[in-house]
C-alpha cells in the first residue's frame, strides 16, 4: 500500500512540471538506476544520476522550443526563429 501511495505522489509531483523539469527528473532517476546496477555501488549511481539528469535536461529543453530552428545569417551569426 505504501508503494502505491509513493508512486501516486511522484506522478502527481511530476504532473505540474515543465518538459525540461520532467526530462531532468526522469533522466536522473534512470541514470541512477543504470549506474547503480552497472557498477554495484552508490558512487556509480551518483555519477549515473548526474549524467542522466544532464541528458534529460537537454532533451526537455528541446521539447520546450518545439517548432523553432537555428539558422545562420550571411555573416555567420546564429539565431533562432520559427521553422519554415
Backbone as a printed PyTorch tensor [residue, N CA C, xyz], in Angstrom:
tensor([[[  0.8170,  -1.1890,   0.0000],
         [  0.0000,   0.0000,   0.0000],
         [  0.8660,   1.2620,   0.0000]],

        [[  1.9780,   1.2160,   0.7740],
         [  2.8520,   2.3740,   0.8480],
         [  3.4880,   2.6670,  -0.5100]],

        [[  3.8300,   1.6170,  -1.2530],
         [  4.4480,   1.7980,  -2.5700],
         [  3.4900,   2.4870,  -3.5330]],

        [[  2.2320,   2.1470,  -3.4620],
         [  1.2250,   2.7630,  -4.3410],
         [  1.0810,   4.2460,  -4.0030]],

        [[  1.0580,   4.5640,  -2.7220],
         [  0.9270,   5.9620,  -2.3010],
         [  2.1420,   6.7720,  -2.7520]],

        [[  3.3300,   6.2050,  -2.6000],
         [  4.5490,   6.8930,  -3.0260],
         [  4.5340,   7.0900,  -4.5480]],

        [[  4.1220,   6.0860,  -5.2920],
         [  4.0650,   6.1990,  -6.7460],
         [  3.0850,   7.2780,  -7.1850]],

        [[  1.9470,   7.3420,  -6.5490],
         [  0.9530,   8.3750,  -6.8830],
         [  1.4960,   9.7610,  -6.5420]],

        [[  2.2030,   9.8840,  -5.4340],
         [  2.7840,  11.1750,  -5.0540],
         [  3.8370,  11.6230,  -6.0630]],

        [[  4.6490,  10.7050,  -6.5390],
         [  5.6780,  11.0470,  -7.5280],
         [  5.0380,  11.4630,  -8.8410]],

        [[  4.0560,  10.7270,  -9.2910],
         [  3.3650,  11.0730, -10.5370],
         [  2.6700,  12.4230, -10.3950]],

        [[  2.0560,  12.6780,  -9.2590],
         [  1.4040,  13.9660,  -9.0290],
         [  2.3850,  15.1160,  -9.0280]],

        [[  3.5550,  14.8990,  -8.4530],
         [  4.5730,  15.9500,  -8.4230],
         [  5.1000,  16.2400,  -9.8220]],

        [[  5.2950,  15.2130, -10.6240],
         [  5.7940,  15.4130, -11.9870],
         [  4.7380,  16.0100, -12.9100]],

        [[  3.4820,  15.8630, -12.5860],
         [  2.4210,  16.3690, -13.4600],
         [  2.4450,  17.8820, -13.5790]],

        [[  2.9320,  18.5600, -12.5570],
         [  2.9380,  20.0200, -12.5920],
         [  4.2550,  20.5940, -13.1160]],

        [[  5.1640,  19.7600, -13.5570],
         [  6.4750,  20.2200, -14.0240],
         [  6.4440,  20.5440, -15.5140]],

        [[  7.4170,  21.3770, -15.9300],
         [  7.5880,  21.6480, -17.3540],
         [  8.2830,  20.4540, -17.9970]],

        [[  8.3700,  20.4810, -19.3220],
         [  9.0340,  19.3830, -20.0320],
         [ 10.4990,  19.2790, -19.6300]],

        [[ 11.1520,  20.4070, -19.4060],
         [ 12.5560,  20.3900, -19.0040],
         [ 12.7240,  19.7470, -17.6320]],

        [[ 11.8590,  20.1100, -16.6980],
         [ 11.9450,  19.5450, -15.3500],
         [ 11.6290,  18.0540, -15.3540]],

        [[ 10.6370,  17.6540, -16.1390],
         [ 10.3090,  16.2320, -16.2390],
         [ 11.4680,  15.4510, -16.8430]],

        [[ 12.0540,  16.0010, -17.9080],
         [ 13.1850,  15.3250, -18.5450],
         [ 14.3530,  15.1750, -17.6030]],

        [[ 14.6150,  16.2000, -16.8050],
         [ 15.7170,  16.1370, -15.8440],
         [ 15.4490,  15.0860, -14.7760]],

        [[ 14.2440,  15.0700, -14.2400],
         [ 13.9050,  14.1130, -13.1830],
         [ 13.9360,  12.6750, -13.6970]],

        [[ 13.3540,  12.4520, -14.8500],
         [ 13.3320,  11.0970, -15.4060],
         [ 14.7380,  10.6540, -15.7850]],

        [[ 15.5210,  11.5540, -16.3740],
         [ 16.8950,  11.2230, -16.7390],
         [ 17.7500,  10.9060, -15.5370]],

        [[ 17.6040,  11.6950, -14.4670],
         [ 18.3950,  11.4570, -13.2550],
         [ 18.0190,  10.1250, -12.6070]],

        [[ 16.7330,   9.8390, -12.5440],
         [ 16.2980,   8.5710, -11.9630],
         [ 16.7700,   7.3670, -12.7580]],

        [[ 16.6280,   7.4560, -14.0660],
         [ 17.0650,   6.3640, -14.9300],
         [ 18.5780,   6.2010, -14.8760]],

        [[ 19.3020,   7.3210, -14.9090],
         [ 20.7590,   7.2650, -14.8440],
         [ 21.2460,   6.6610, -13.5420]],

        [[ 20.6070,   7.0170, -12.4350],
         [ 20.9880,   6.4520, -11.1390],
         [ 20.7490,   4.9480, -11.1080]],

        [[ 19.6280,   4.5240, -11.6460],
         [ 19.3120,   3.0970, -11.6730],
         [ 20.3230,   2.3330, -12.5120]],

        [[ 20.5970,   2.8240, -13.7080],
         [ 21.5390,   2.1420, -14.5960],
         [ 22.9580,   2.1810, -14.0150]],

        [[ 23.3720,   3.3450, -13.4900],
         [ 24.7010,   3.4440, -12.8980],
         [ 24.8830,   2.5370, -11.6990]],

        [[ 23.8680,   2.4440, -10.8670],
         [ 23.9430,   1.5730,  -9.6980],
         [ 23.9850,   0.1040, -10.0630]],

        [[ 23.1880,  -0.2890, -11.0440],
         [ 23.1720,  -1.6910, -11.4640],
         [ 24.4820,  -2.0640, -12.1630]],

        [[ 25.0000,  -1.1480, -12.9760],
         [ 26.2080,  -1.4530, -13.7370],
         [ 27.4480,  -1.5520, -12.8540]],

        [[ 27.5390,  -0.7060, -11.8240],
         [ 28.7510,  -0.6870, -11.0020],
         [ 28.5800,  -1.3360,  -9.6340]],

        [[ 27.3550,  -1.6120,  -9.2320],
         [ 27.0590,  -2.1880,  -7.9180],
         [ 27.5840,  -1.3010,  -6.7890]],

        [[ 27.5150,   0.0210,  -6.9780],
         [ 27.9850,   0.9330,  -5.9340],
         [ 27.1360,   2.2050,  -5.9270]],

        [[ 27.1770,   2.9120,  -4.7870],
         [ 26.4690,   4.1830,  -4.6760],
         [ 27.1470,   5.2460,  -5.5170]],

        [[ 28.4640,   5.1650,  -5.6530],
         [ 29.1940,   6.1370,  -6.4690],
         [ 28.7710,   6.0650,  -7.9280]],

        [[ 28.6100,   4.8590,  -8.4280],
         [ 28.1570,   4.6840,  -9.8100],
         [ 26.7450,   5.2080, -10.0000]],

        [[ 25.9060,   5.0250,  -8.9880],
         [ 24.5440,   5.5480,  -9.0570],
         [ 24.5450,   7.0680,  -9.0650]],

        [[ 25.4470,   7.6710,  -8.2740],
         [ 25.5270,   9.1370,  -8.2390],
         [ 26.0000,   9.6970,  -9.5680]],

        [[ 27.0240,   9.0750, -10.1490],
         [ 27.5260,   9.5290, -11.4540],
         [ 26.4440,   9.3430, -12.5170]],

        [[ 25.7520,   8.2190, -12.4760],
         [ 24.6660,   7.9760, -13.4230],
         [ 23.5410,   8.9800, -13.2820]],

        [[ 23.2390,   9.3740, -12.0490],
         [ 22.1840,  10.3610, -11.8210],
         [ 22.5610,  11.7120, -12.4070]],

        [[ 23.8030,  12.1220, -12.2230],
         [ 24.2460,  13.4040, -12.7700],
         [ 24.2250,  13.3710, -14.2930]],

        [[ 24.7940,  12.3120, -14.8700],
         [ 24.8240,  12.2100, -16.3300],
         [ 23.4130,  12.1200, -16.9090]],

        [[ 22.5710,  11.3190, -16.3030],
         [ 21.1940,  11.1850, -16.7730],
         [ 20.4130,  12.4780, -16.6250]],

        [[ 20.6540,  13.2050, -15.5430],
         [ 19.9900,  14.4900, -15.3460],
         [ 20.3720,  15.5050, -16.4020]],

        [[ 21.6570,  15.5380, -16.7570],
         [ 22.1140,  16.4620, -17.8010],
         [ 21.4850,  16.1340, -19.1540]],

        [[ 21.5070,  14.8660, -19.5080],
         [ 20.9250,  14.4620, -20.7900],
         [ 19.4150,  14.6950, -20.7920]],

        [[ 18.7520,  14.3590, -19.7070],
         [ 17.3090,  14.5920, -19.6070],
         [ 16.9580,  16.0580, -19.7030]],

        [[ 17.7920,  16.9130, -19.1240],
         [ 17.5740,  18.3470, -19.2080],
         [ 17.6720,  18.8310, -20.6460]],

        [[ 18.6590,  18.3620, -21.3650],
         [ 18.8170,  18.7630, -22.7700],
         [ 17.6250,  18.3050, -23.6150]],

        [[ 17.1750,  17.0960, -23.3660],
         [ 16.0190,  16.5900, -24.1130],
         [ 14.7680,  17.3990, -23.7510]],

        [[ 14.6000,  17.7080, -22.4830],
         [ 13.4500,  18.5080, -22.0600],
         [ 13.4600,  19.8950, -22.6620]],

        [[ 14.6400,  20.5190, -22.7580],
         [ 14.7360,  21.8460, -23.3560],
         [ 14.3690,  21.8090, -24.8320]],

        [[ 14.6870,  20.7260, -25.5190],
         [ 14.3410,  20.6490, -26.9340],
         [ 12.8290,  20.5730, -27.1300]],

        [[ 12.1160,  20.0250, -26.1630],
         [ 10.6570,  19.9630, -26.2600],
         [ 10.0190,  21.3110, -25.9660]],

        [[ 10.6750,  22.1290, -25.1340],
         [ 10.1310,  23.4550, -24.8250],
         [ 10.1810,  24.3740, -26.0330]],

        [[ 11.1230,  24.1750, -26.9150],
         [ 11.3000,  25.0510, -28.0850],
         [ 10.8750,  24.3360, -29.3620]],

        [[  9.8770,  23.5060, -29.2780],
         [  9.3950,  22.7760, -30.4460],
         [  8.8710,  23.7670, -31.4880]],

        [[  9.2200,  23.5600, -32.7360],
         [  8.7720,  24.4380, -33.8080],
         [  9.7580,  25.5420, -34.1350]],

        [[ 10.8780,  25.5930, -33.4070],
         [ 11.9080,  26.5970, -33.6670],
         [ 13.1410,  25.9210, -34.2510]],

        [[ 13.8160,  26.6020, -35.1370],
         [ 15.0330,  26.0960, -35.7660],
         [ 16.1610,  27.1060, -35.5700]],

        [[ 17.3730,  26.6390, -35.6960],
         [ 18.5410,  27.5120, -35.5890],
         [ 19.0390,  27.7870, -37.0020]],

        [[ 19.1900,  29.0630, -37.3130],
         [ 19.6400,  29.4890, -38.6340],
         [ 20.9180,  30.3080, -38.4970]],

        [[ 21.5920,  30.5110, -39.6130],
         [ 22.7560,  31.3910, -39.6740],
         [ 22.4780,  32.4630, -40.7120]],

        [[ 22.8270,  33.6960, -40.3580],
         [ 22.6770,  34.7650, -41.3450],
         [ 23.9170,  34.8000, -42.2460]],

        [[ 23.9520,  35.7310, -43.1590],
         [ 25.0540,  35.7580, -44.1260],
         [ 26.3930,  36.1310, -43.4950]],

        [[ 26.3730,  36.6120, -42.2500],
         [ 27.6080,  36.9600, -41.5450],
         [ 28.0850,  35.8300, -40.6320]],

        [[ 27.3390,  34.7390, -40.5950],
         [ 27.7050,  33.5900, -39.7750],
         [ 27.1310,  33.6000, -38.3760]],

        [[ 26.3300,  34.5910, -38.0460],
         [ 25.7100,  34.6690, -36.7190],
         [ 24.5440,  33.6880, -36.6310]],

        [[ 24.4410,  33.0050, -35.5020],
         [ 23.3490,  32.0620, -35.2970],
         [ 22.1690,  32.7810, -34.6530]],

        [[ 20.9650,  32.4180, -35.0840],
         [ 19.7520,  32.9430, -34.4690],
         [ 18.6760,  31.8730, -34.5210]],

        [[ 17.6690,  32.0390, -33.6740],
         [ 16.5900,  31.0750, -33.5660],
         [ 15.2960,  31.7170, -34.0260]],

        [[ 14.5560,  31.0070, -34.8710],
         [ 13.2780,  31.5090, -35.3640],
         [ 12.3770,  30.3230, -35.6710]],

        [[ 11.1120,  30.6080, -35.9040],
         [ 10.1670,  29.5490, -36.2830],
         [ 10.6730,  28.8240, -37.5160]],

        [[ 10.5050,  27.5130, -37.5340],
         [ 10.9220,  26.7220, -38.6940],
         [ 10.0610,  27.0910, -39.9040]],

        [[ 10.6590,  27.0550, -41.0400],
         [  9.9430,  27.4080, -42.2740],
         [  9.2240,  26.2280, -42.8550]]])
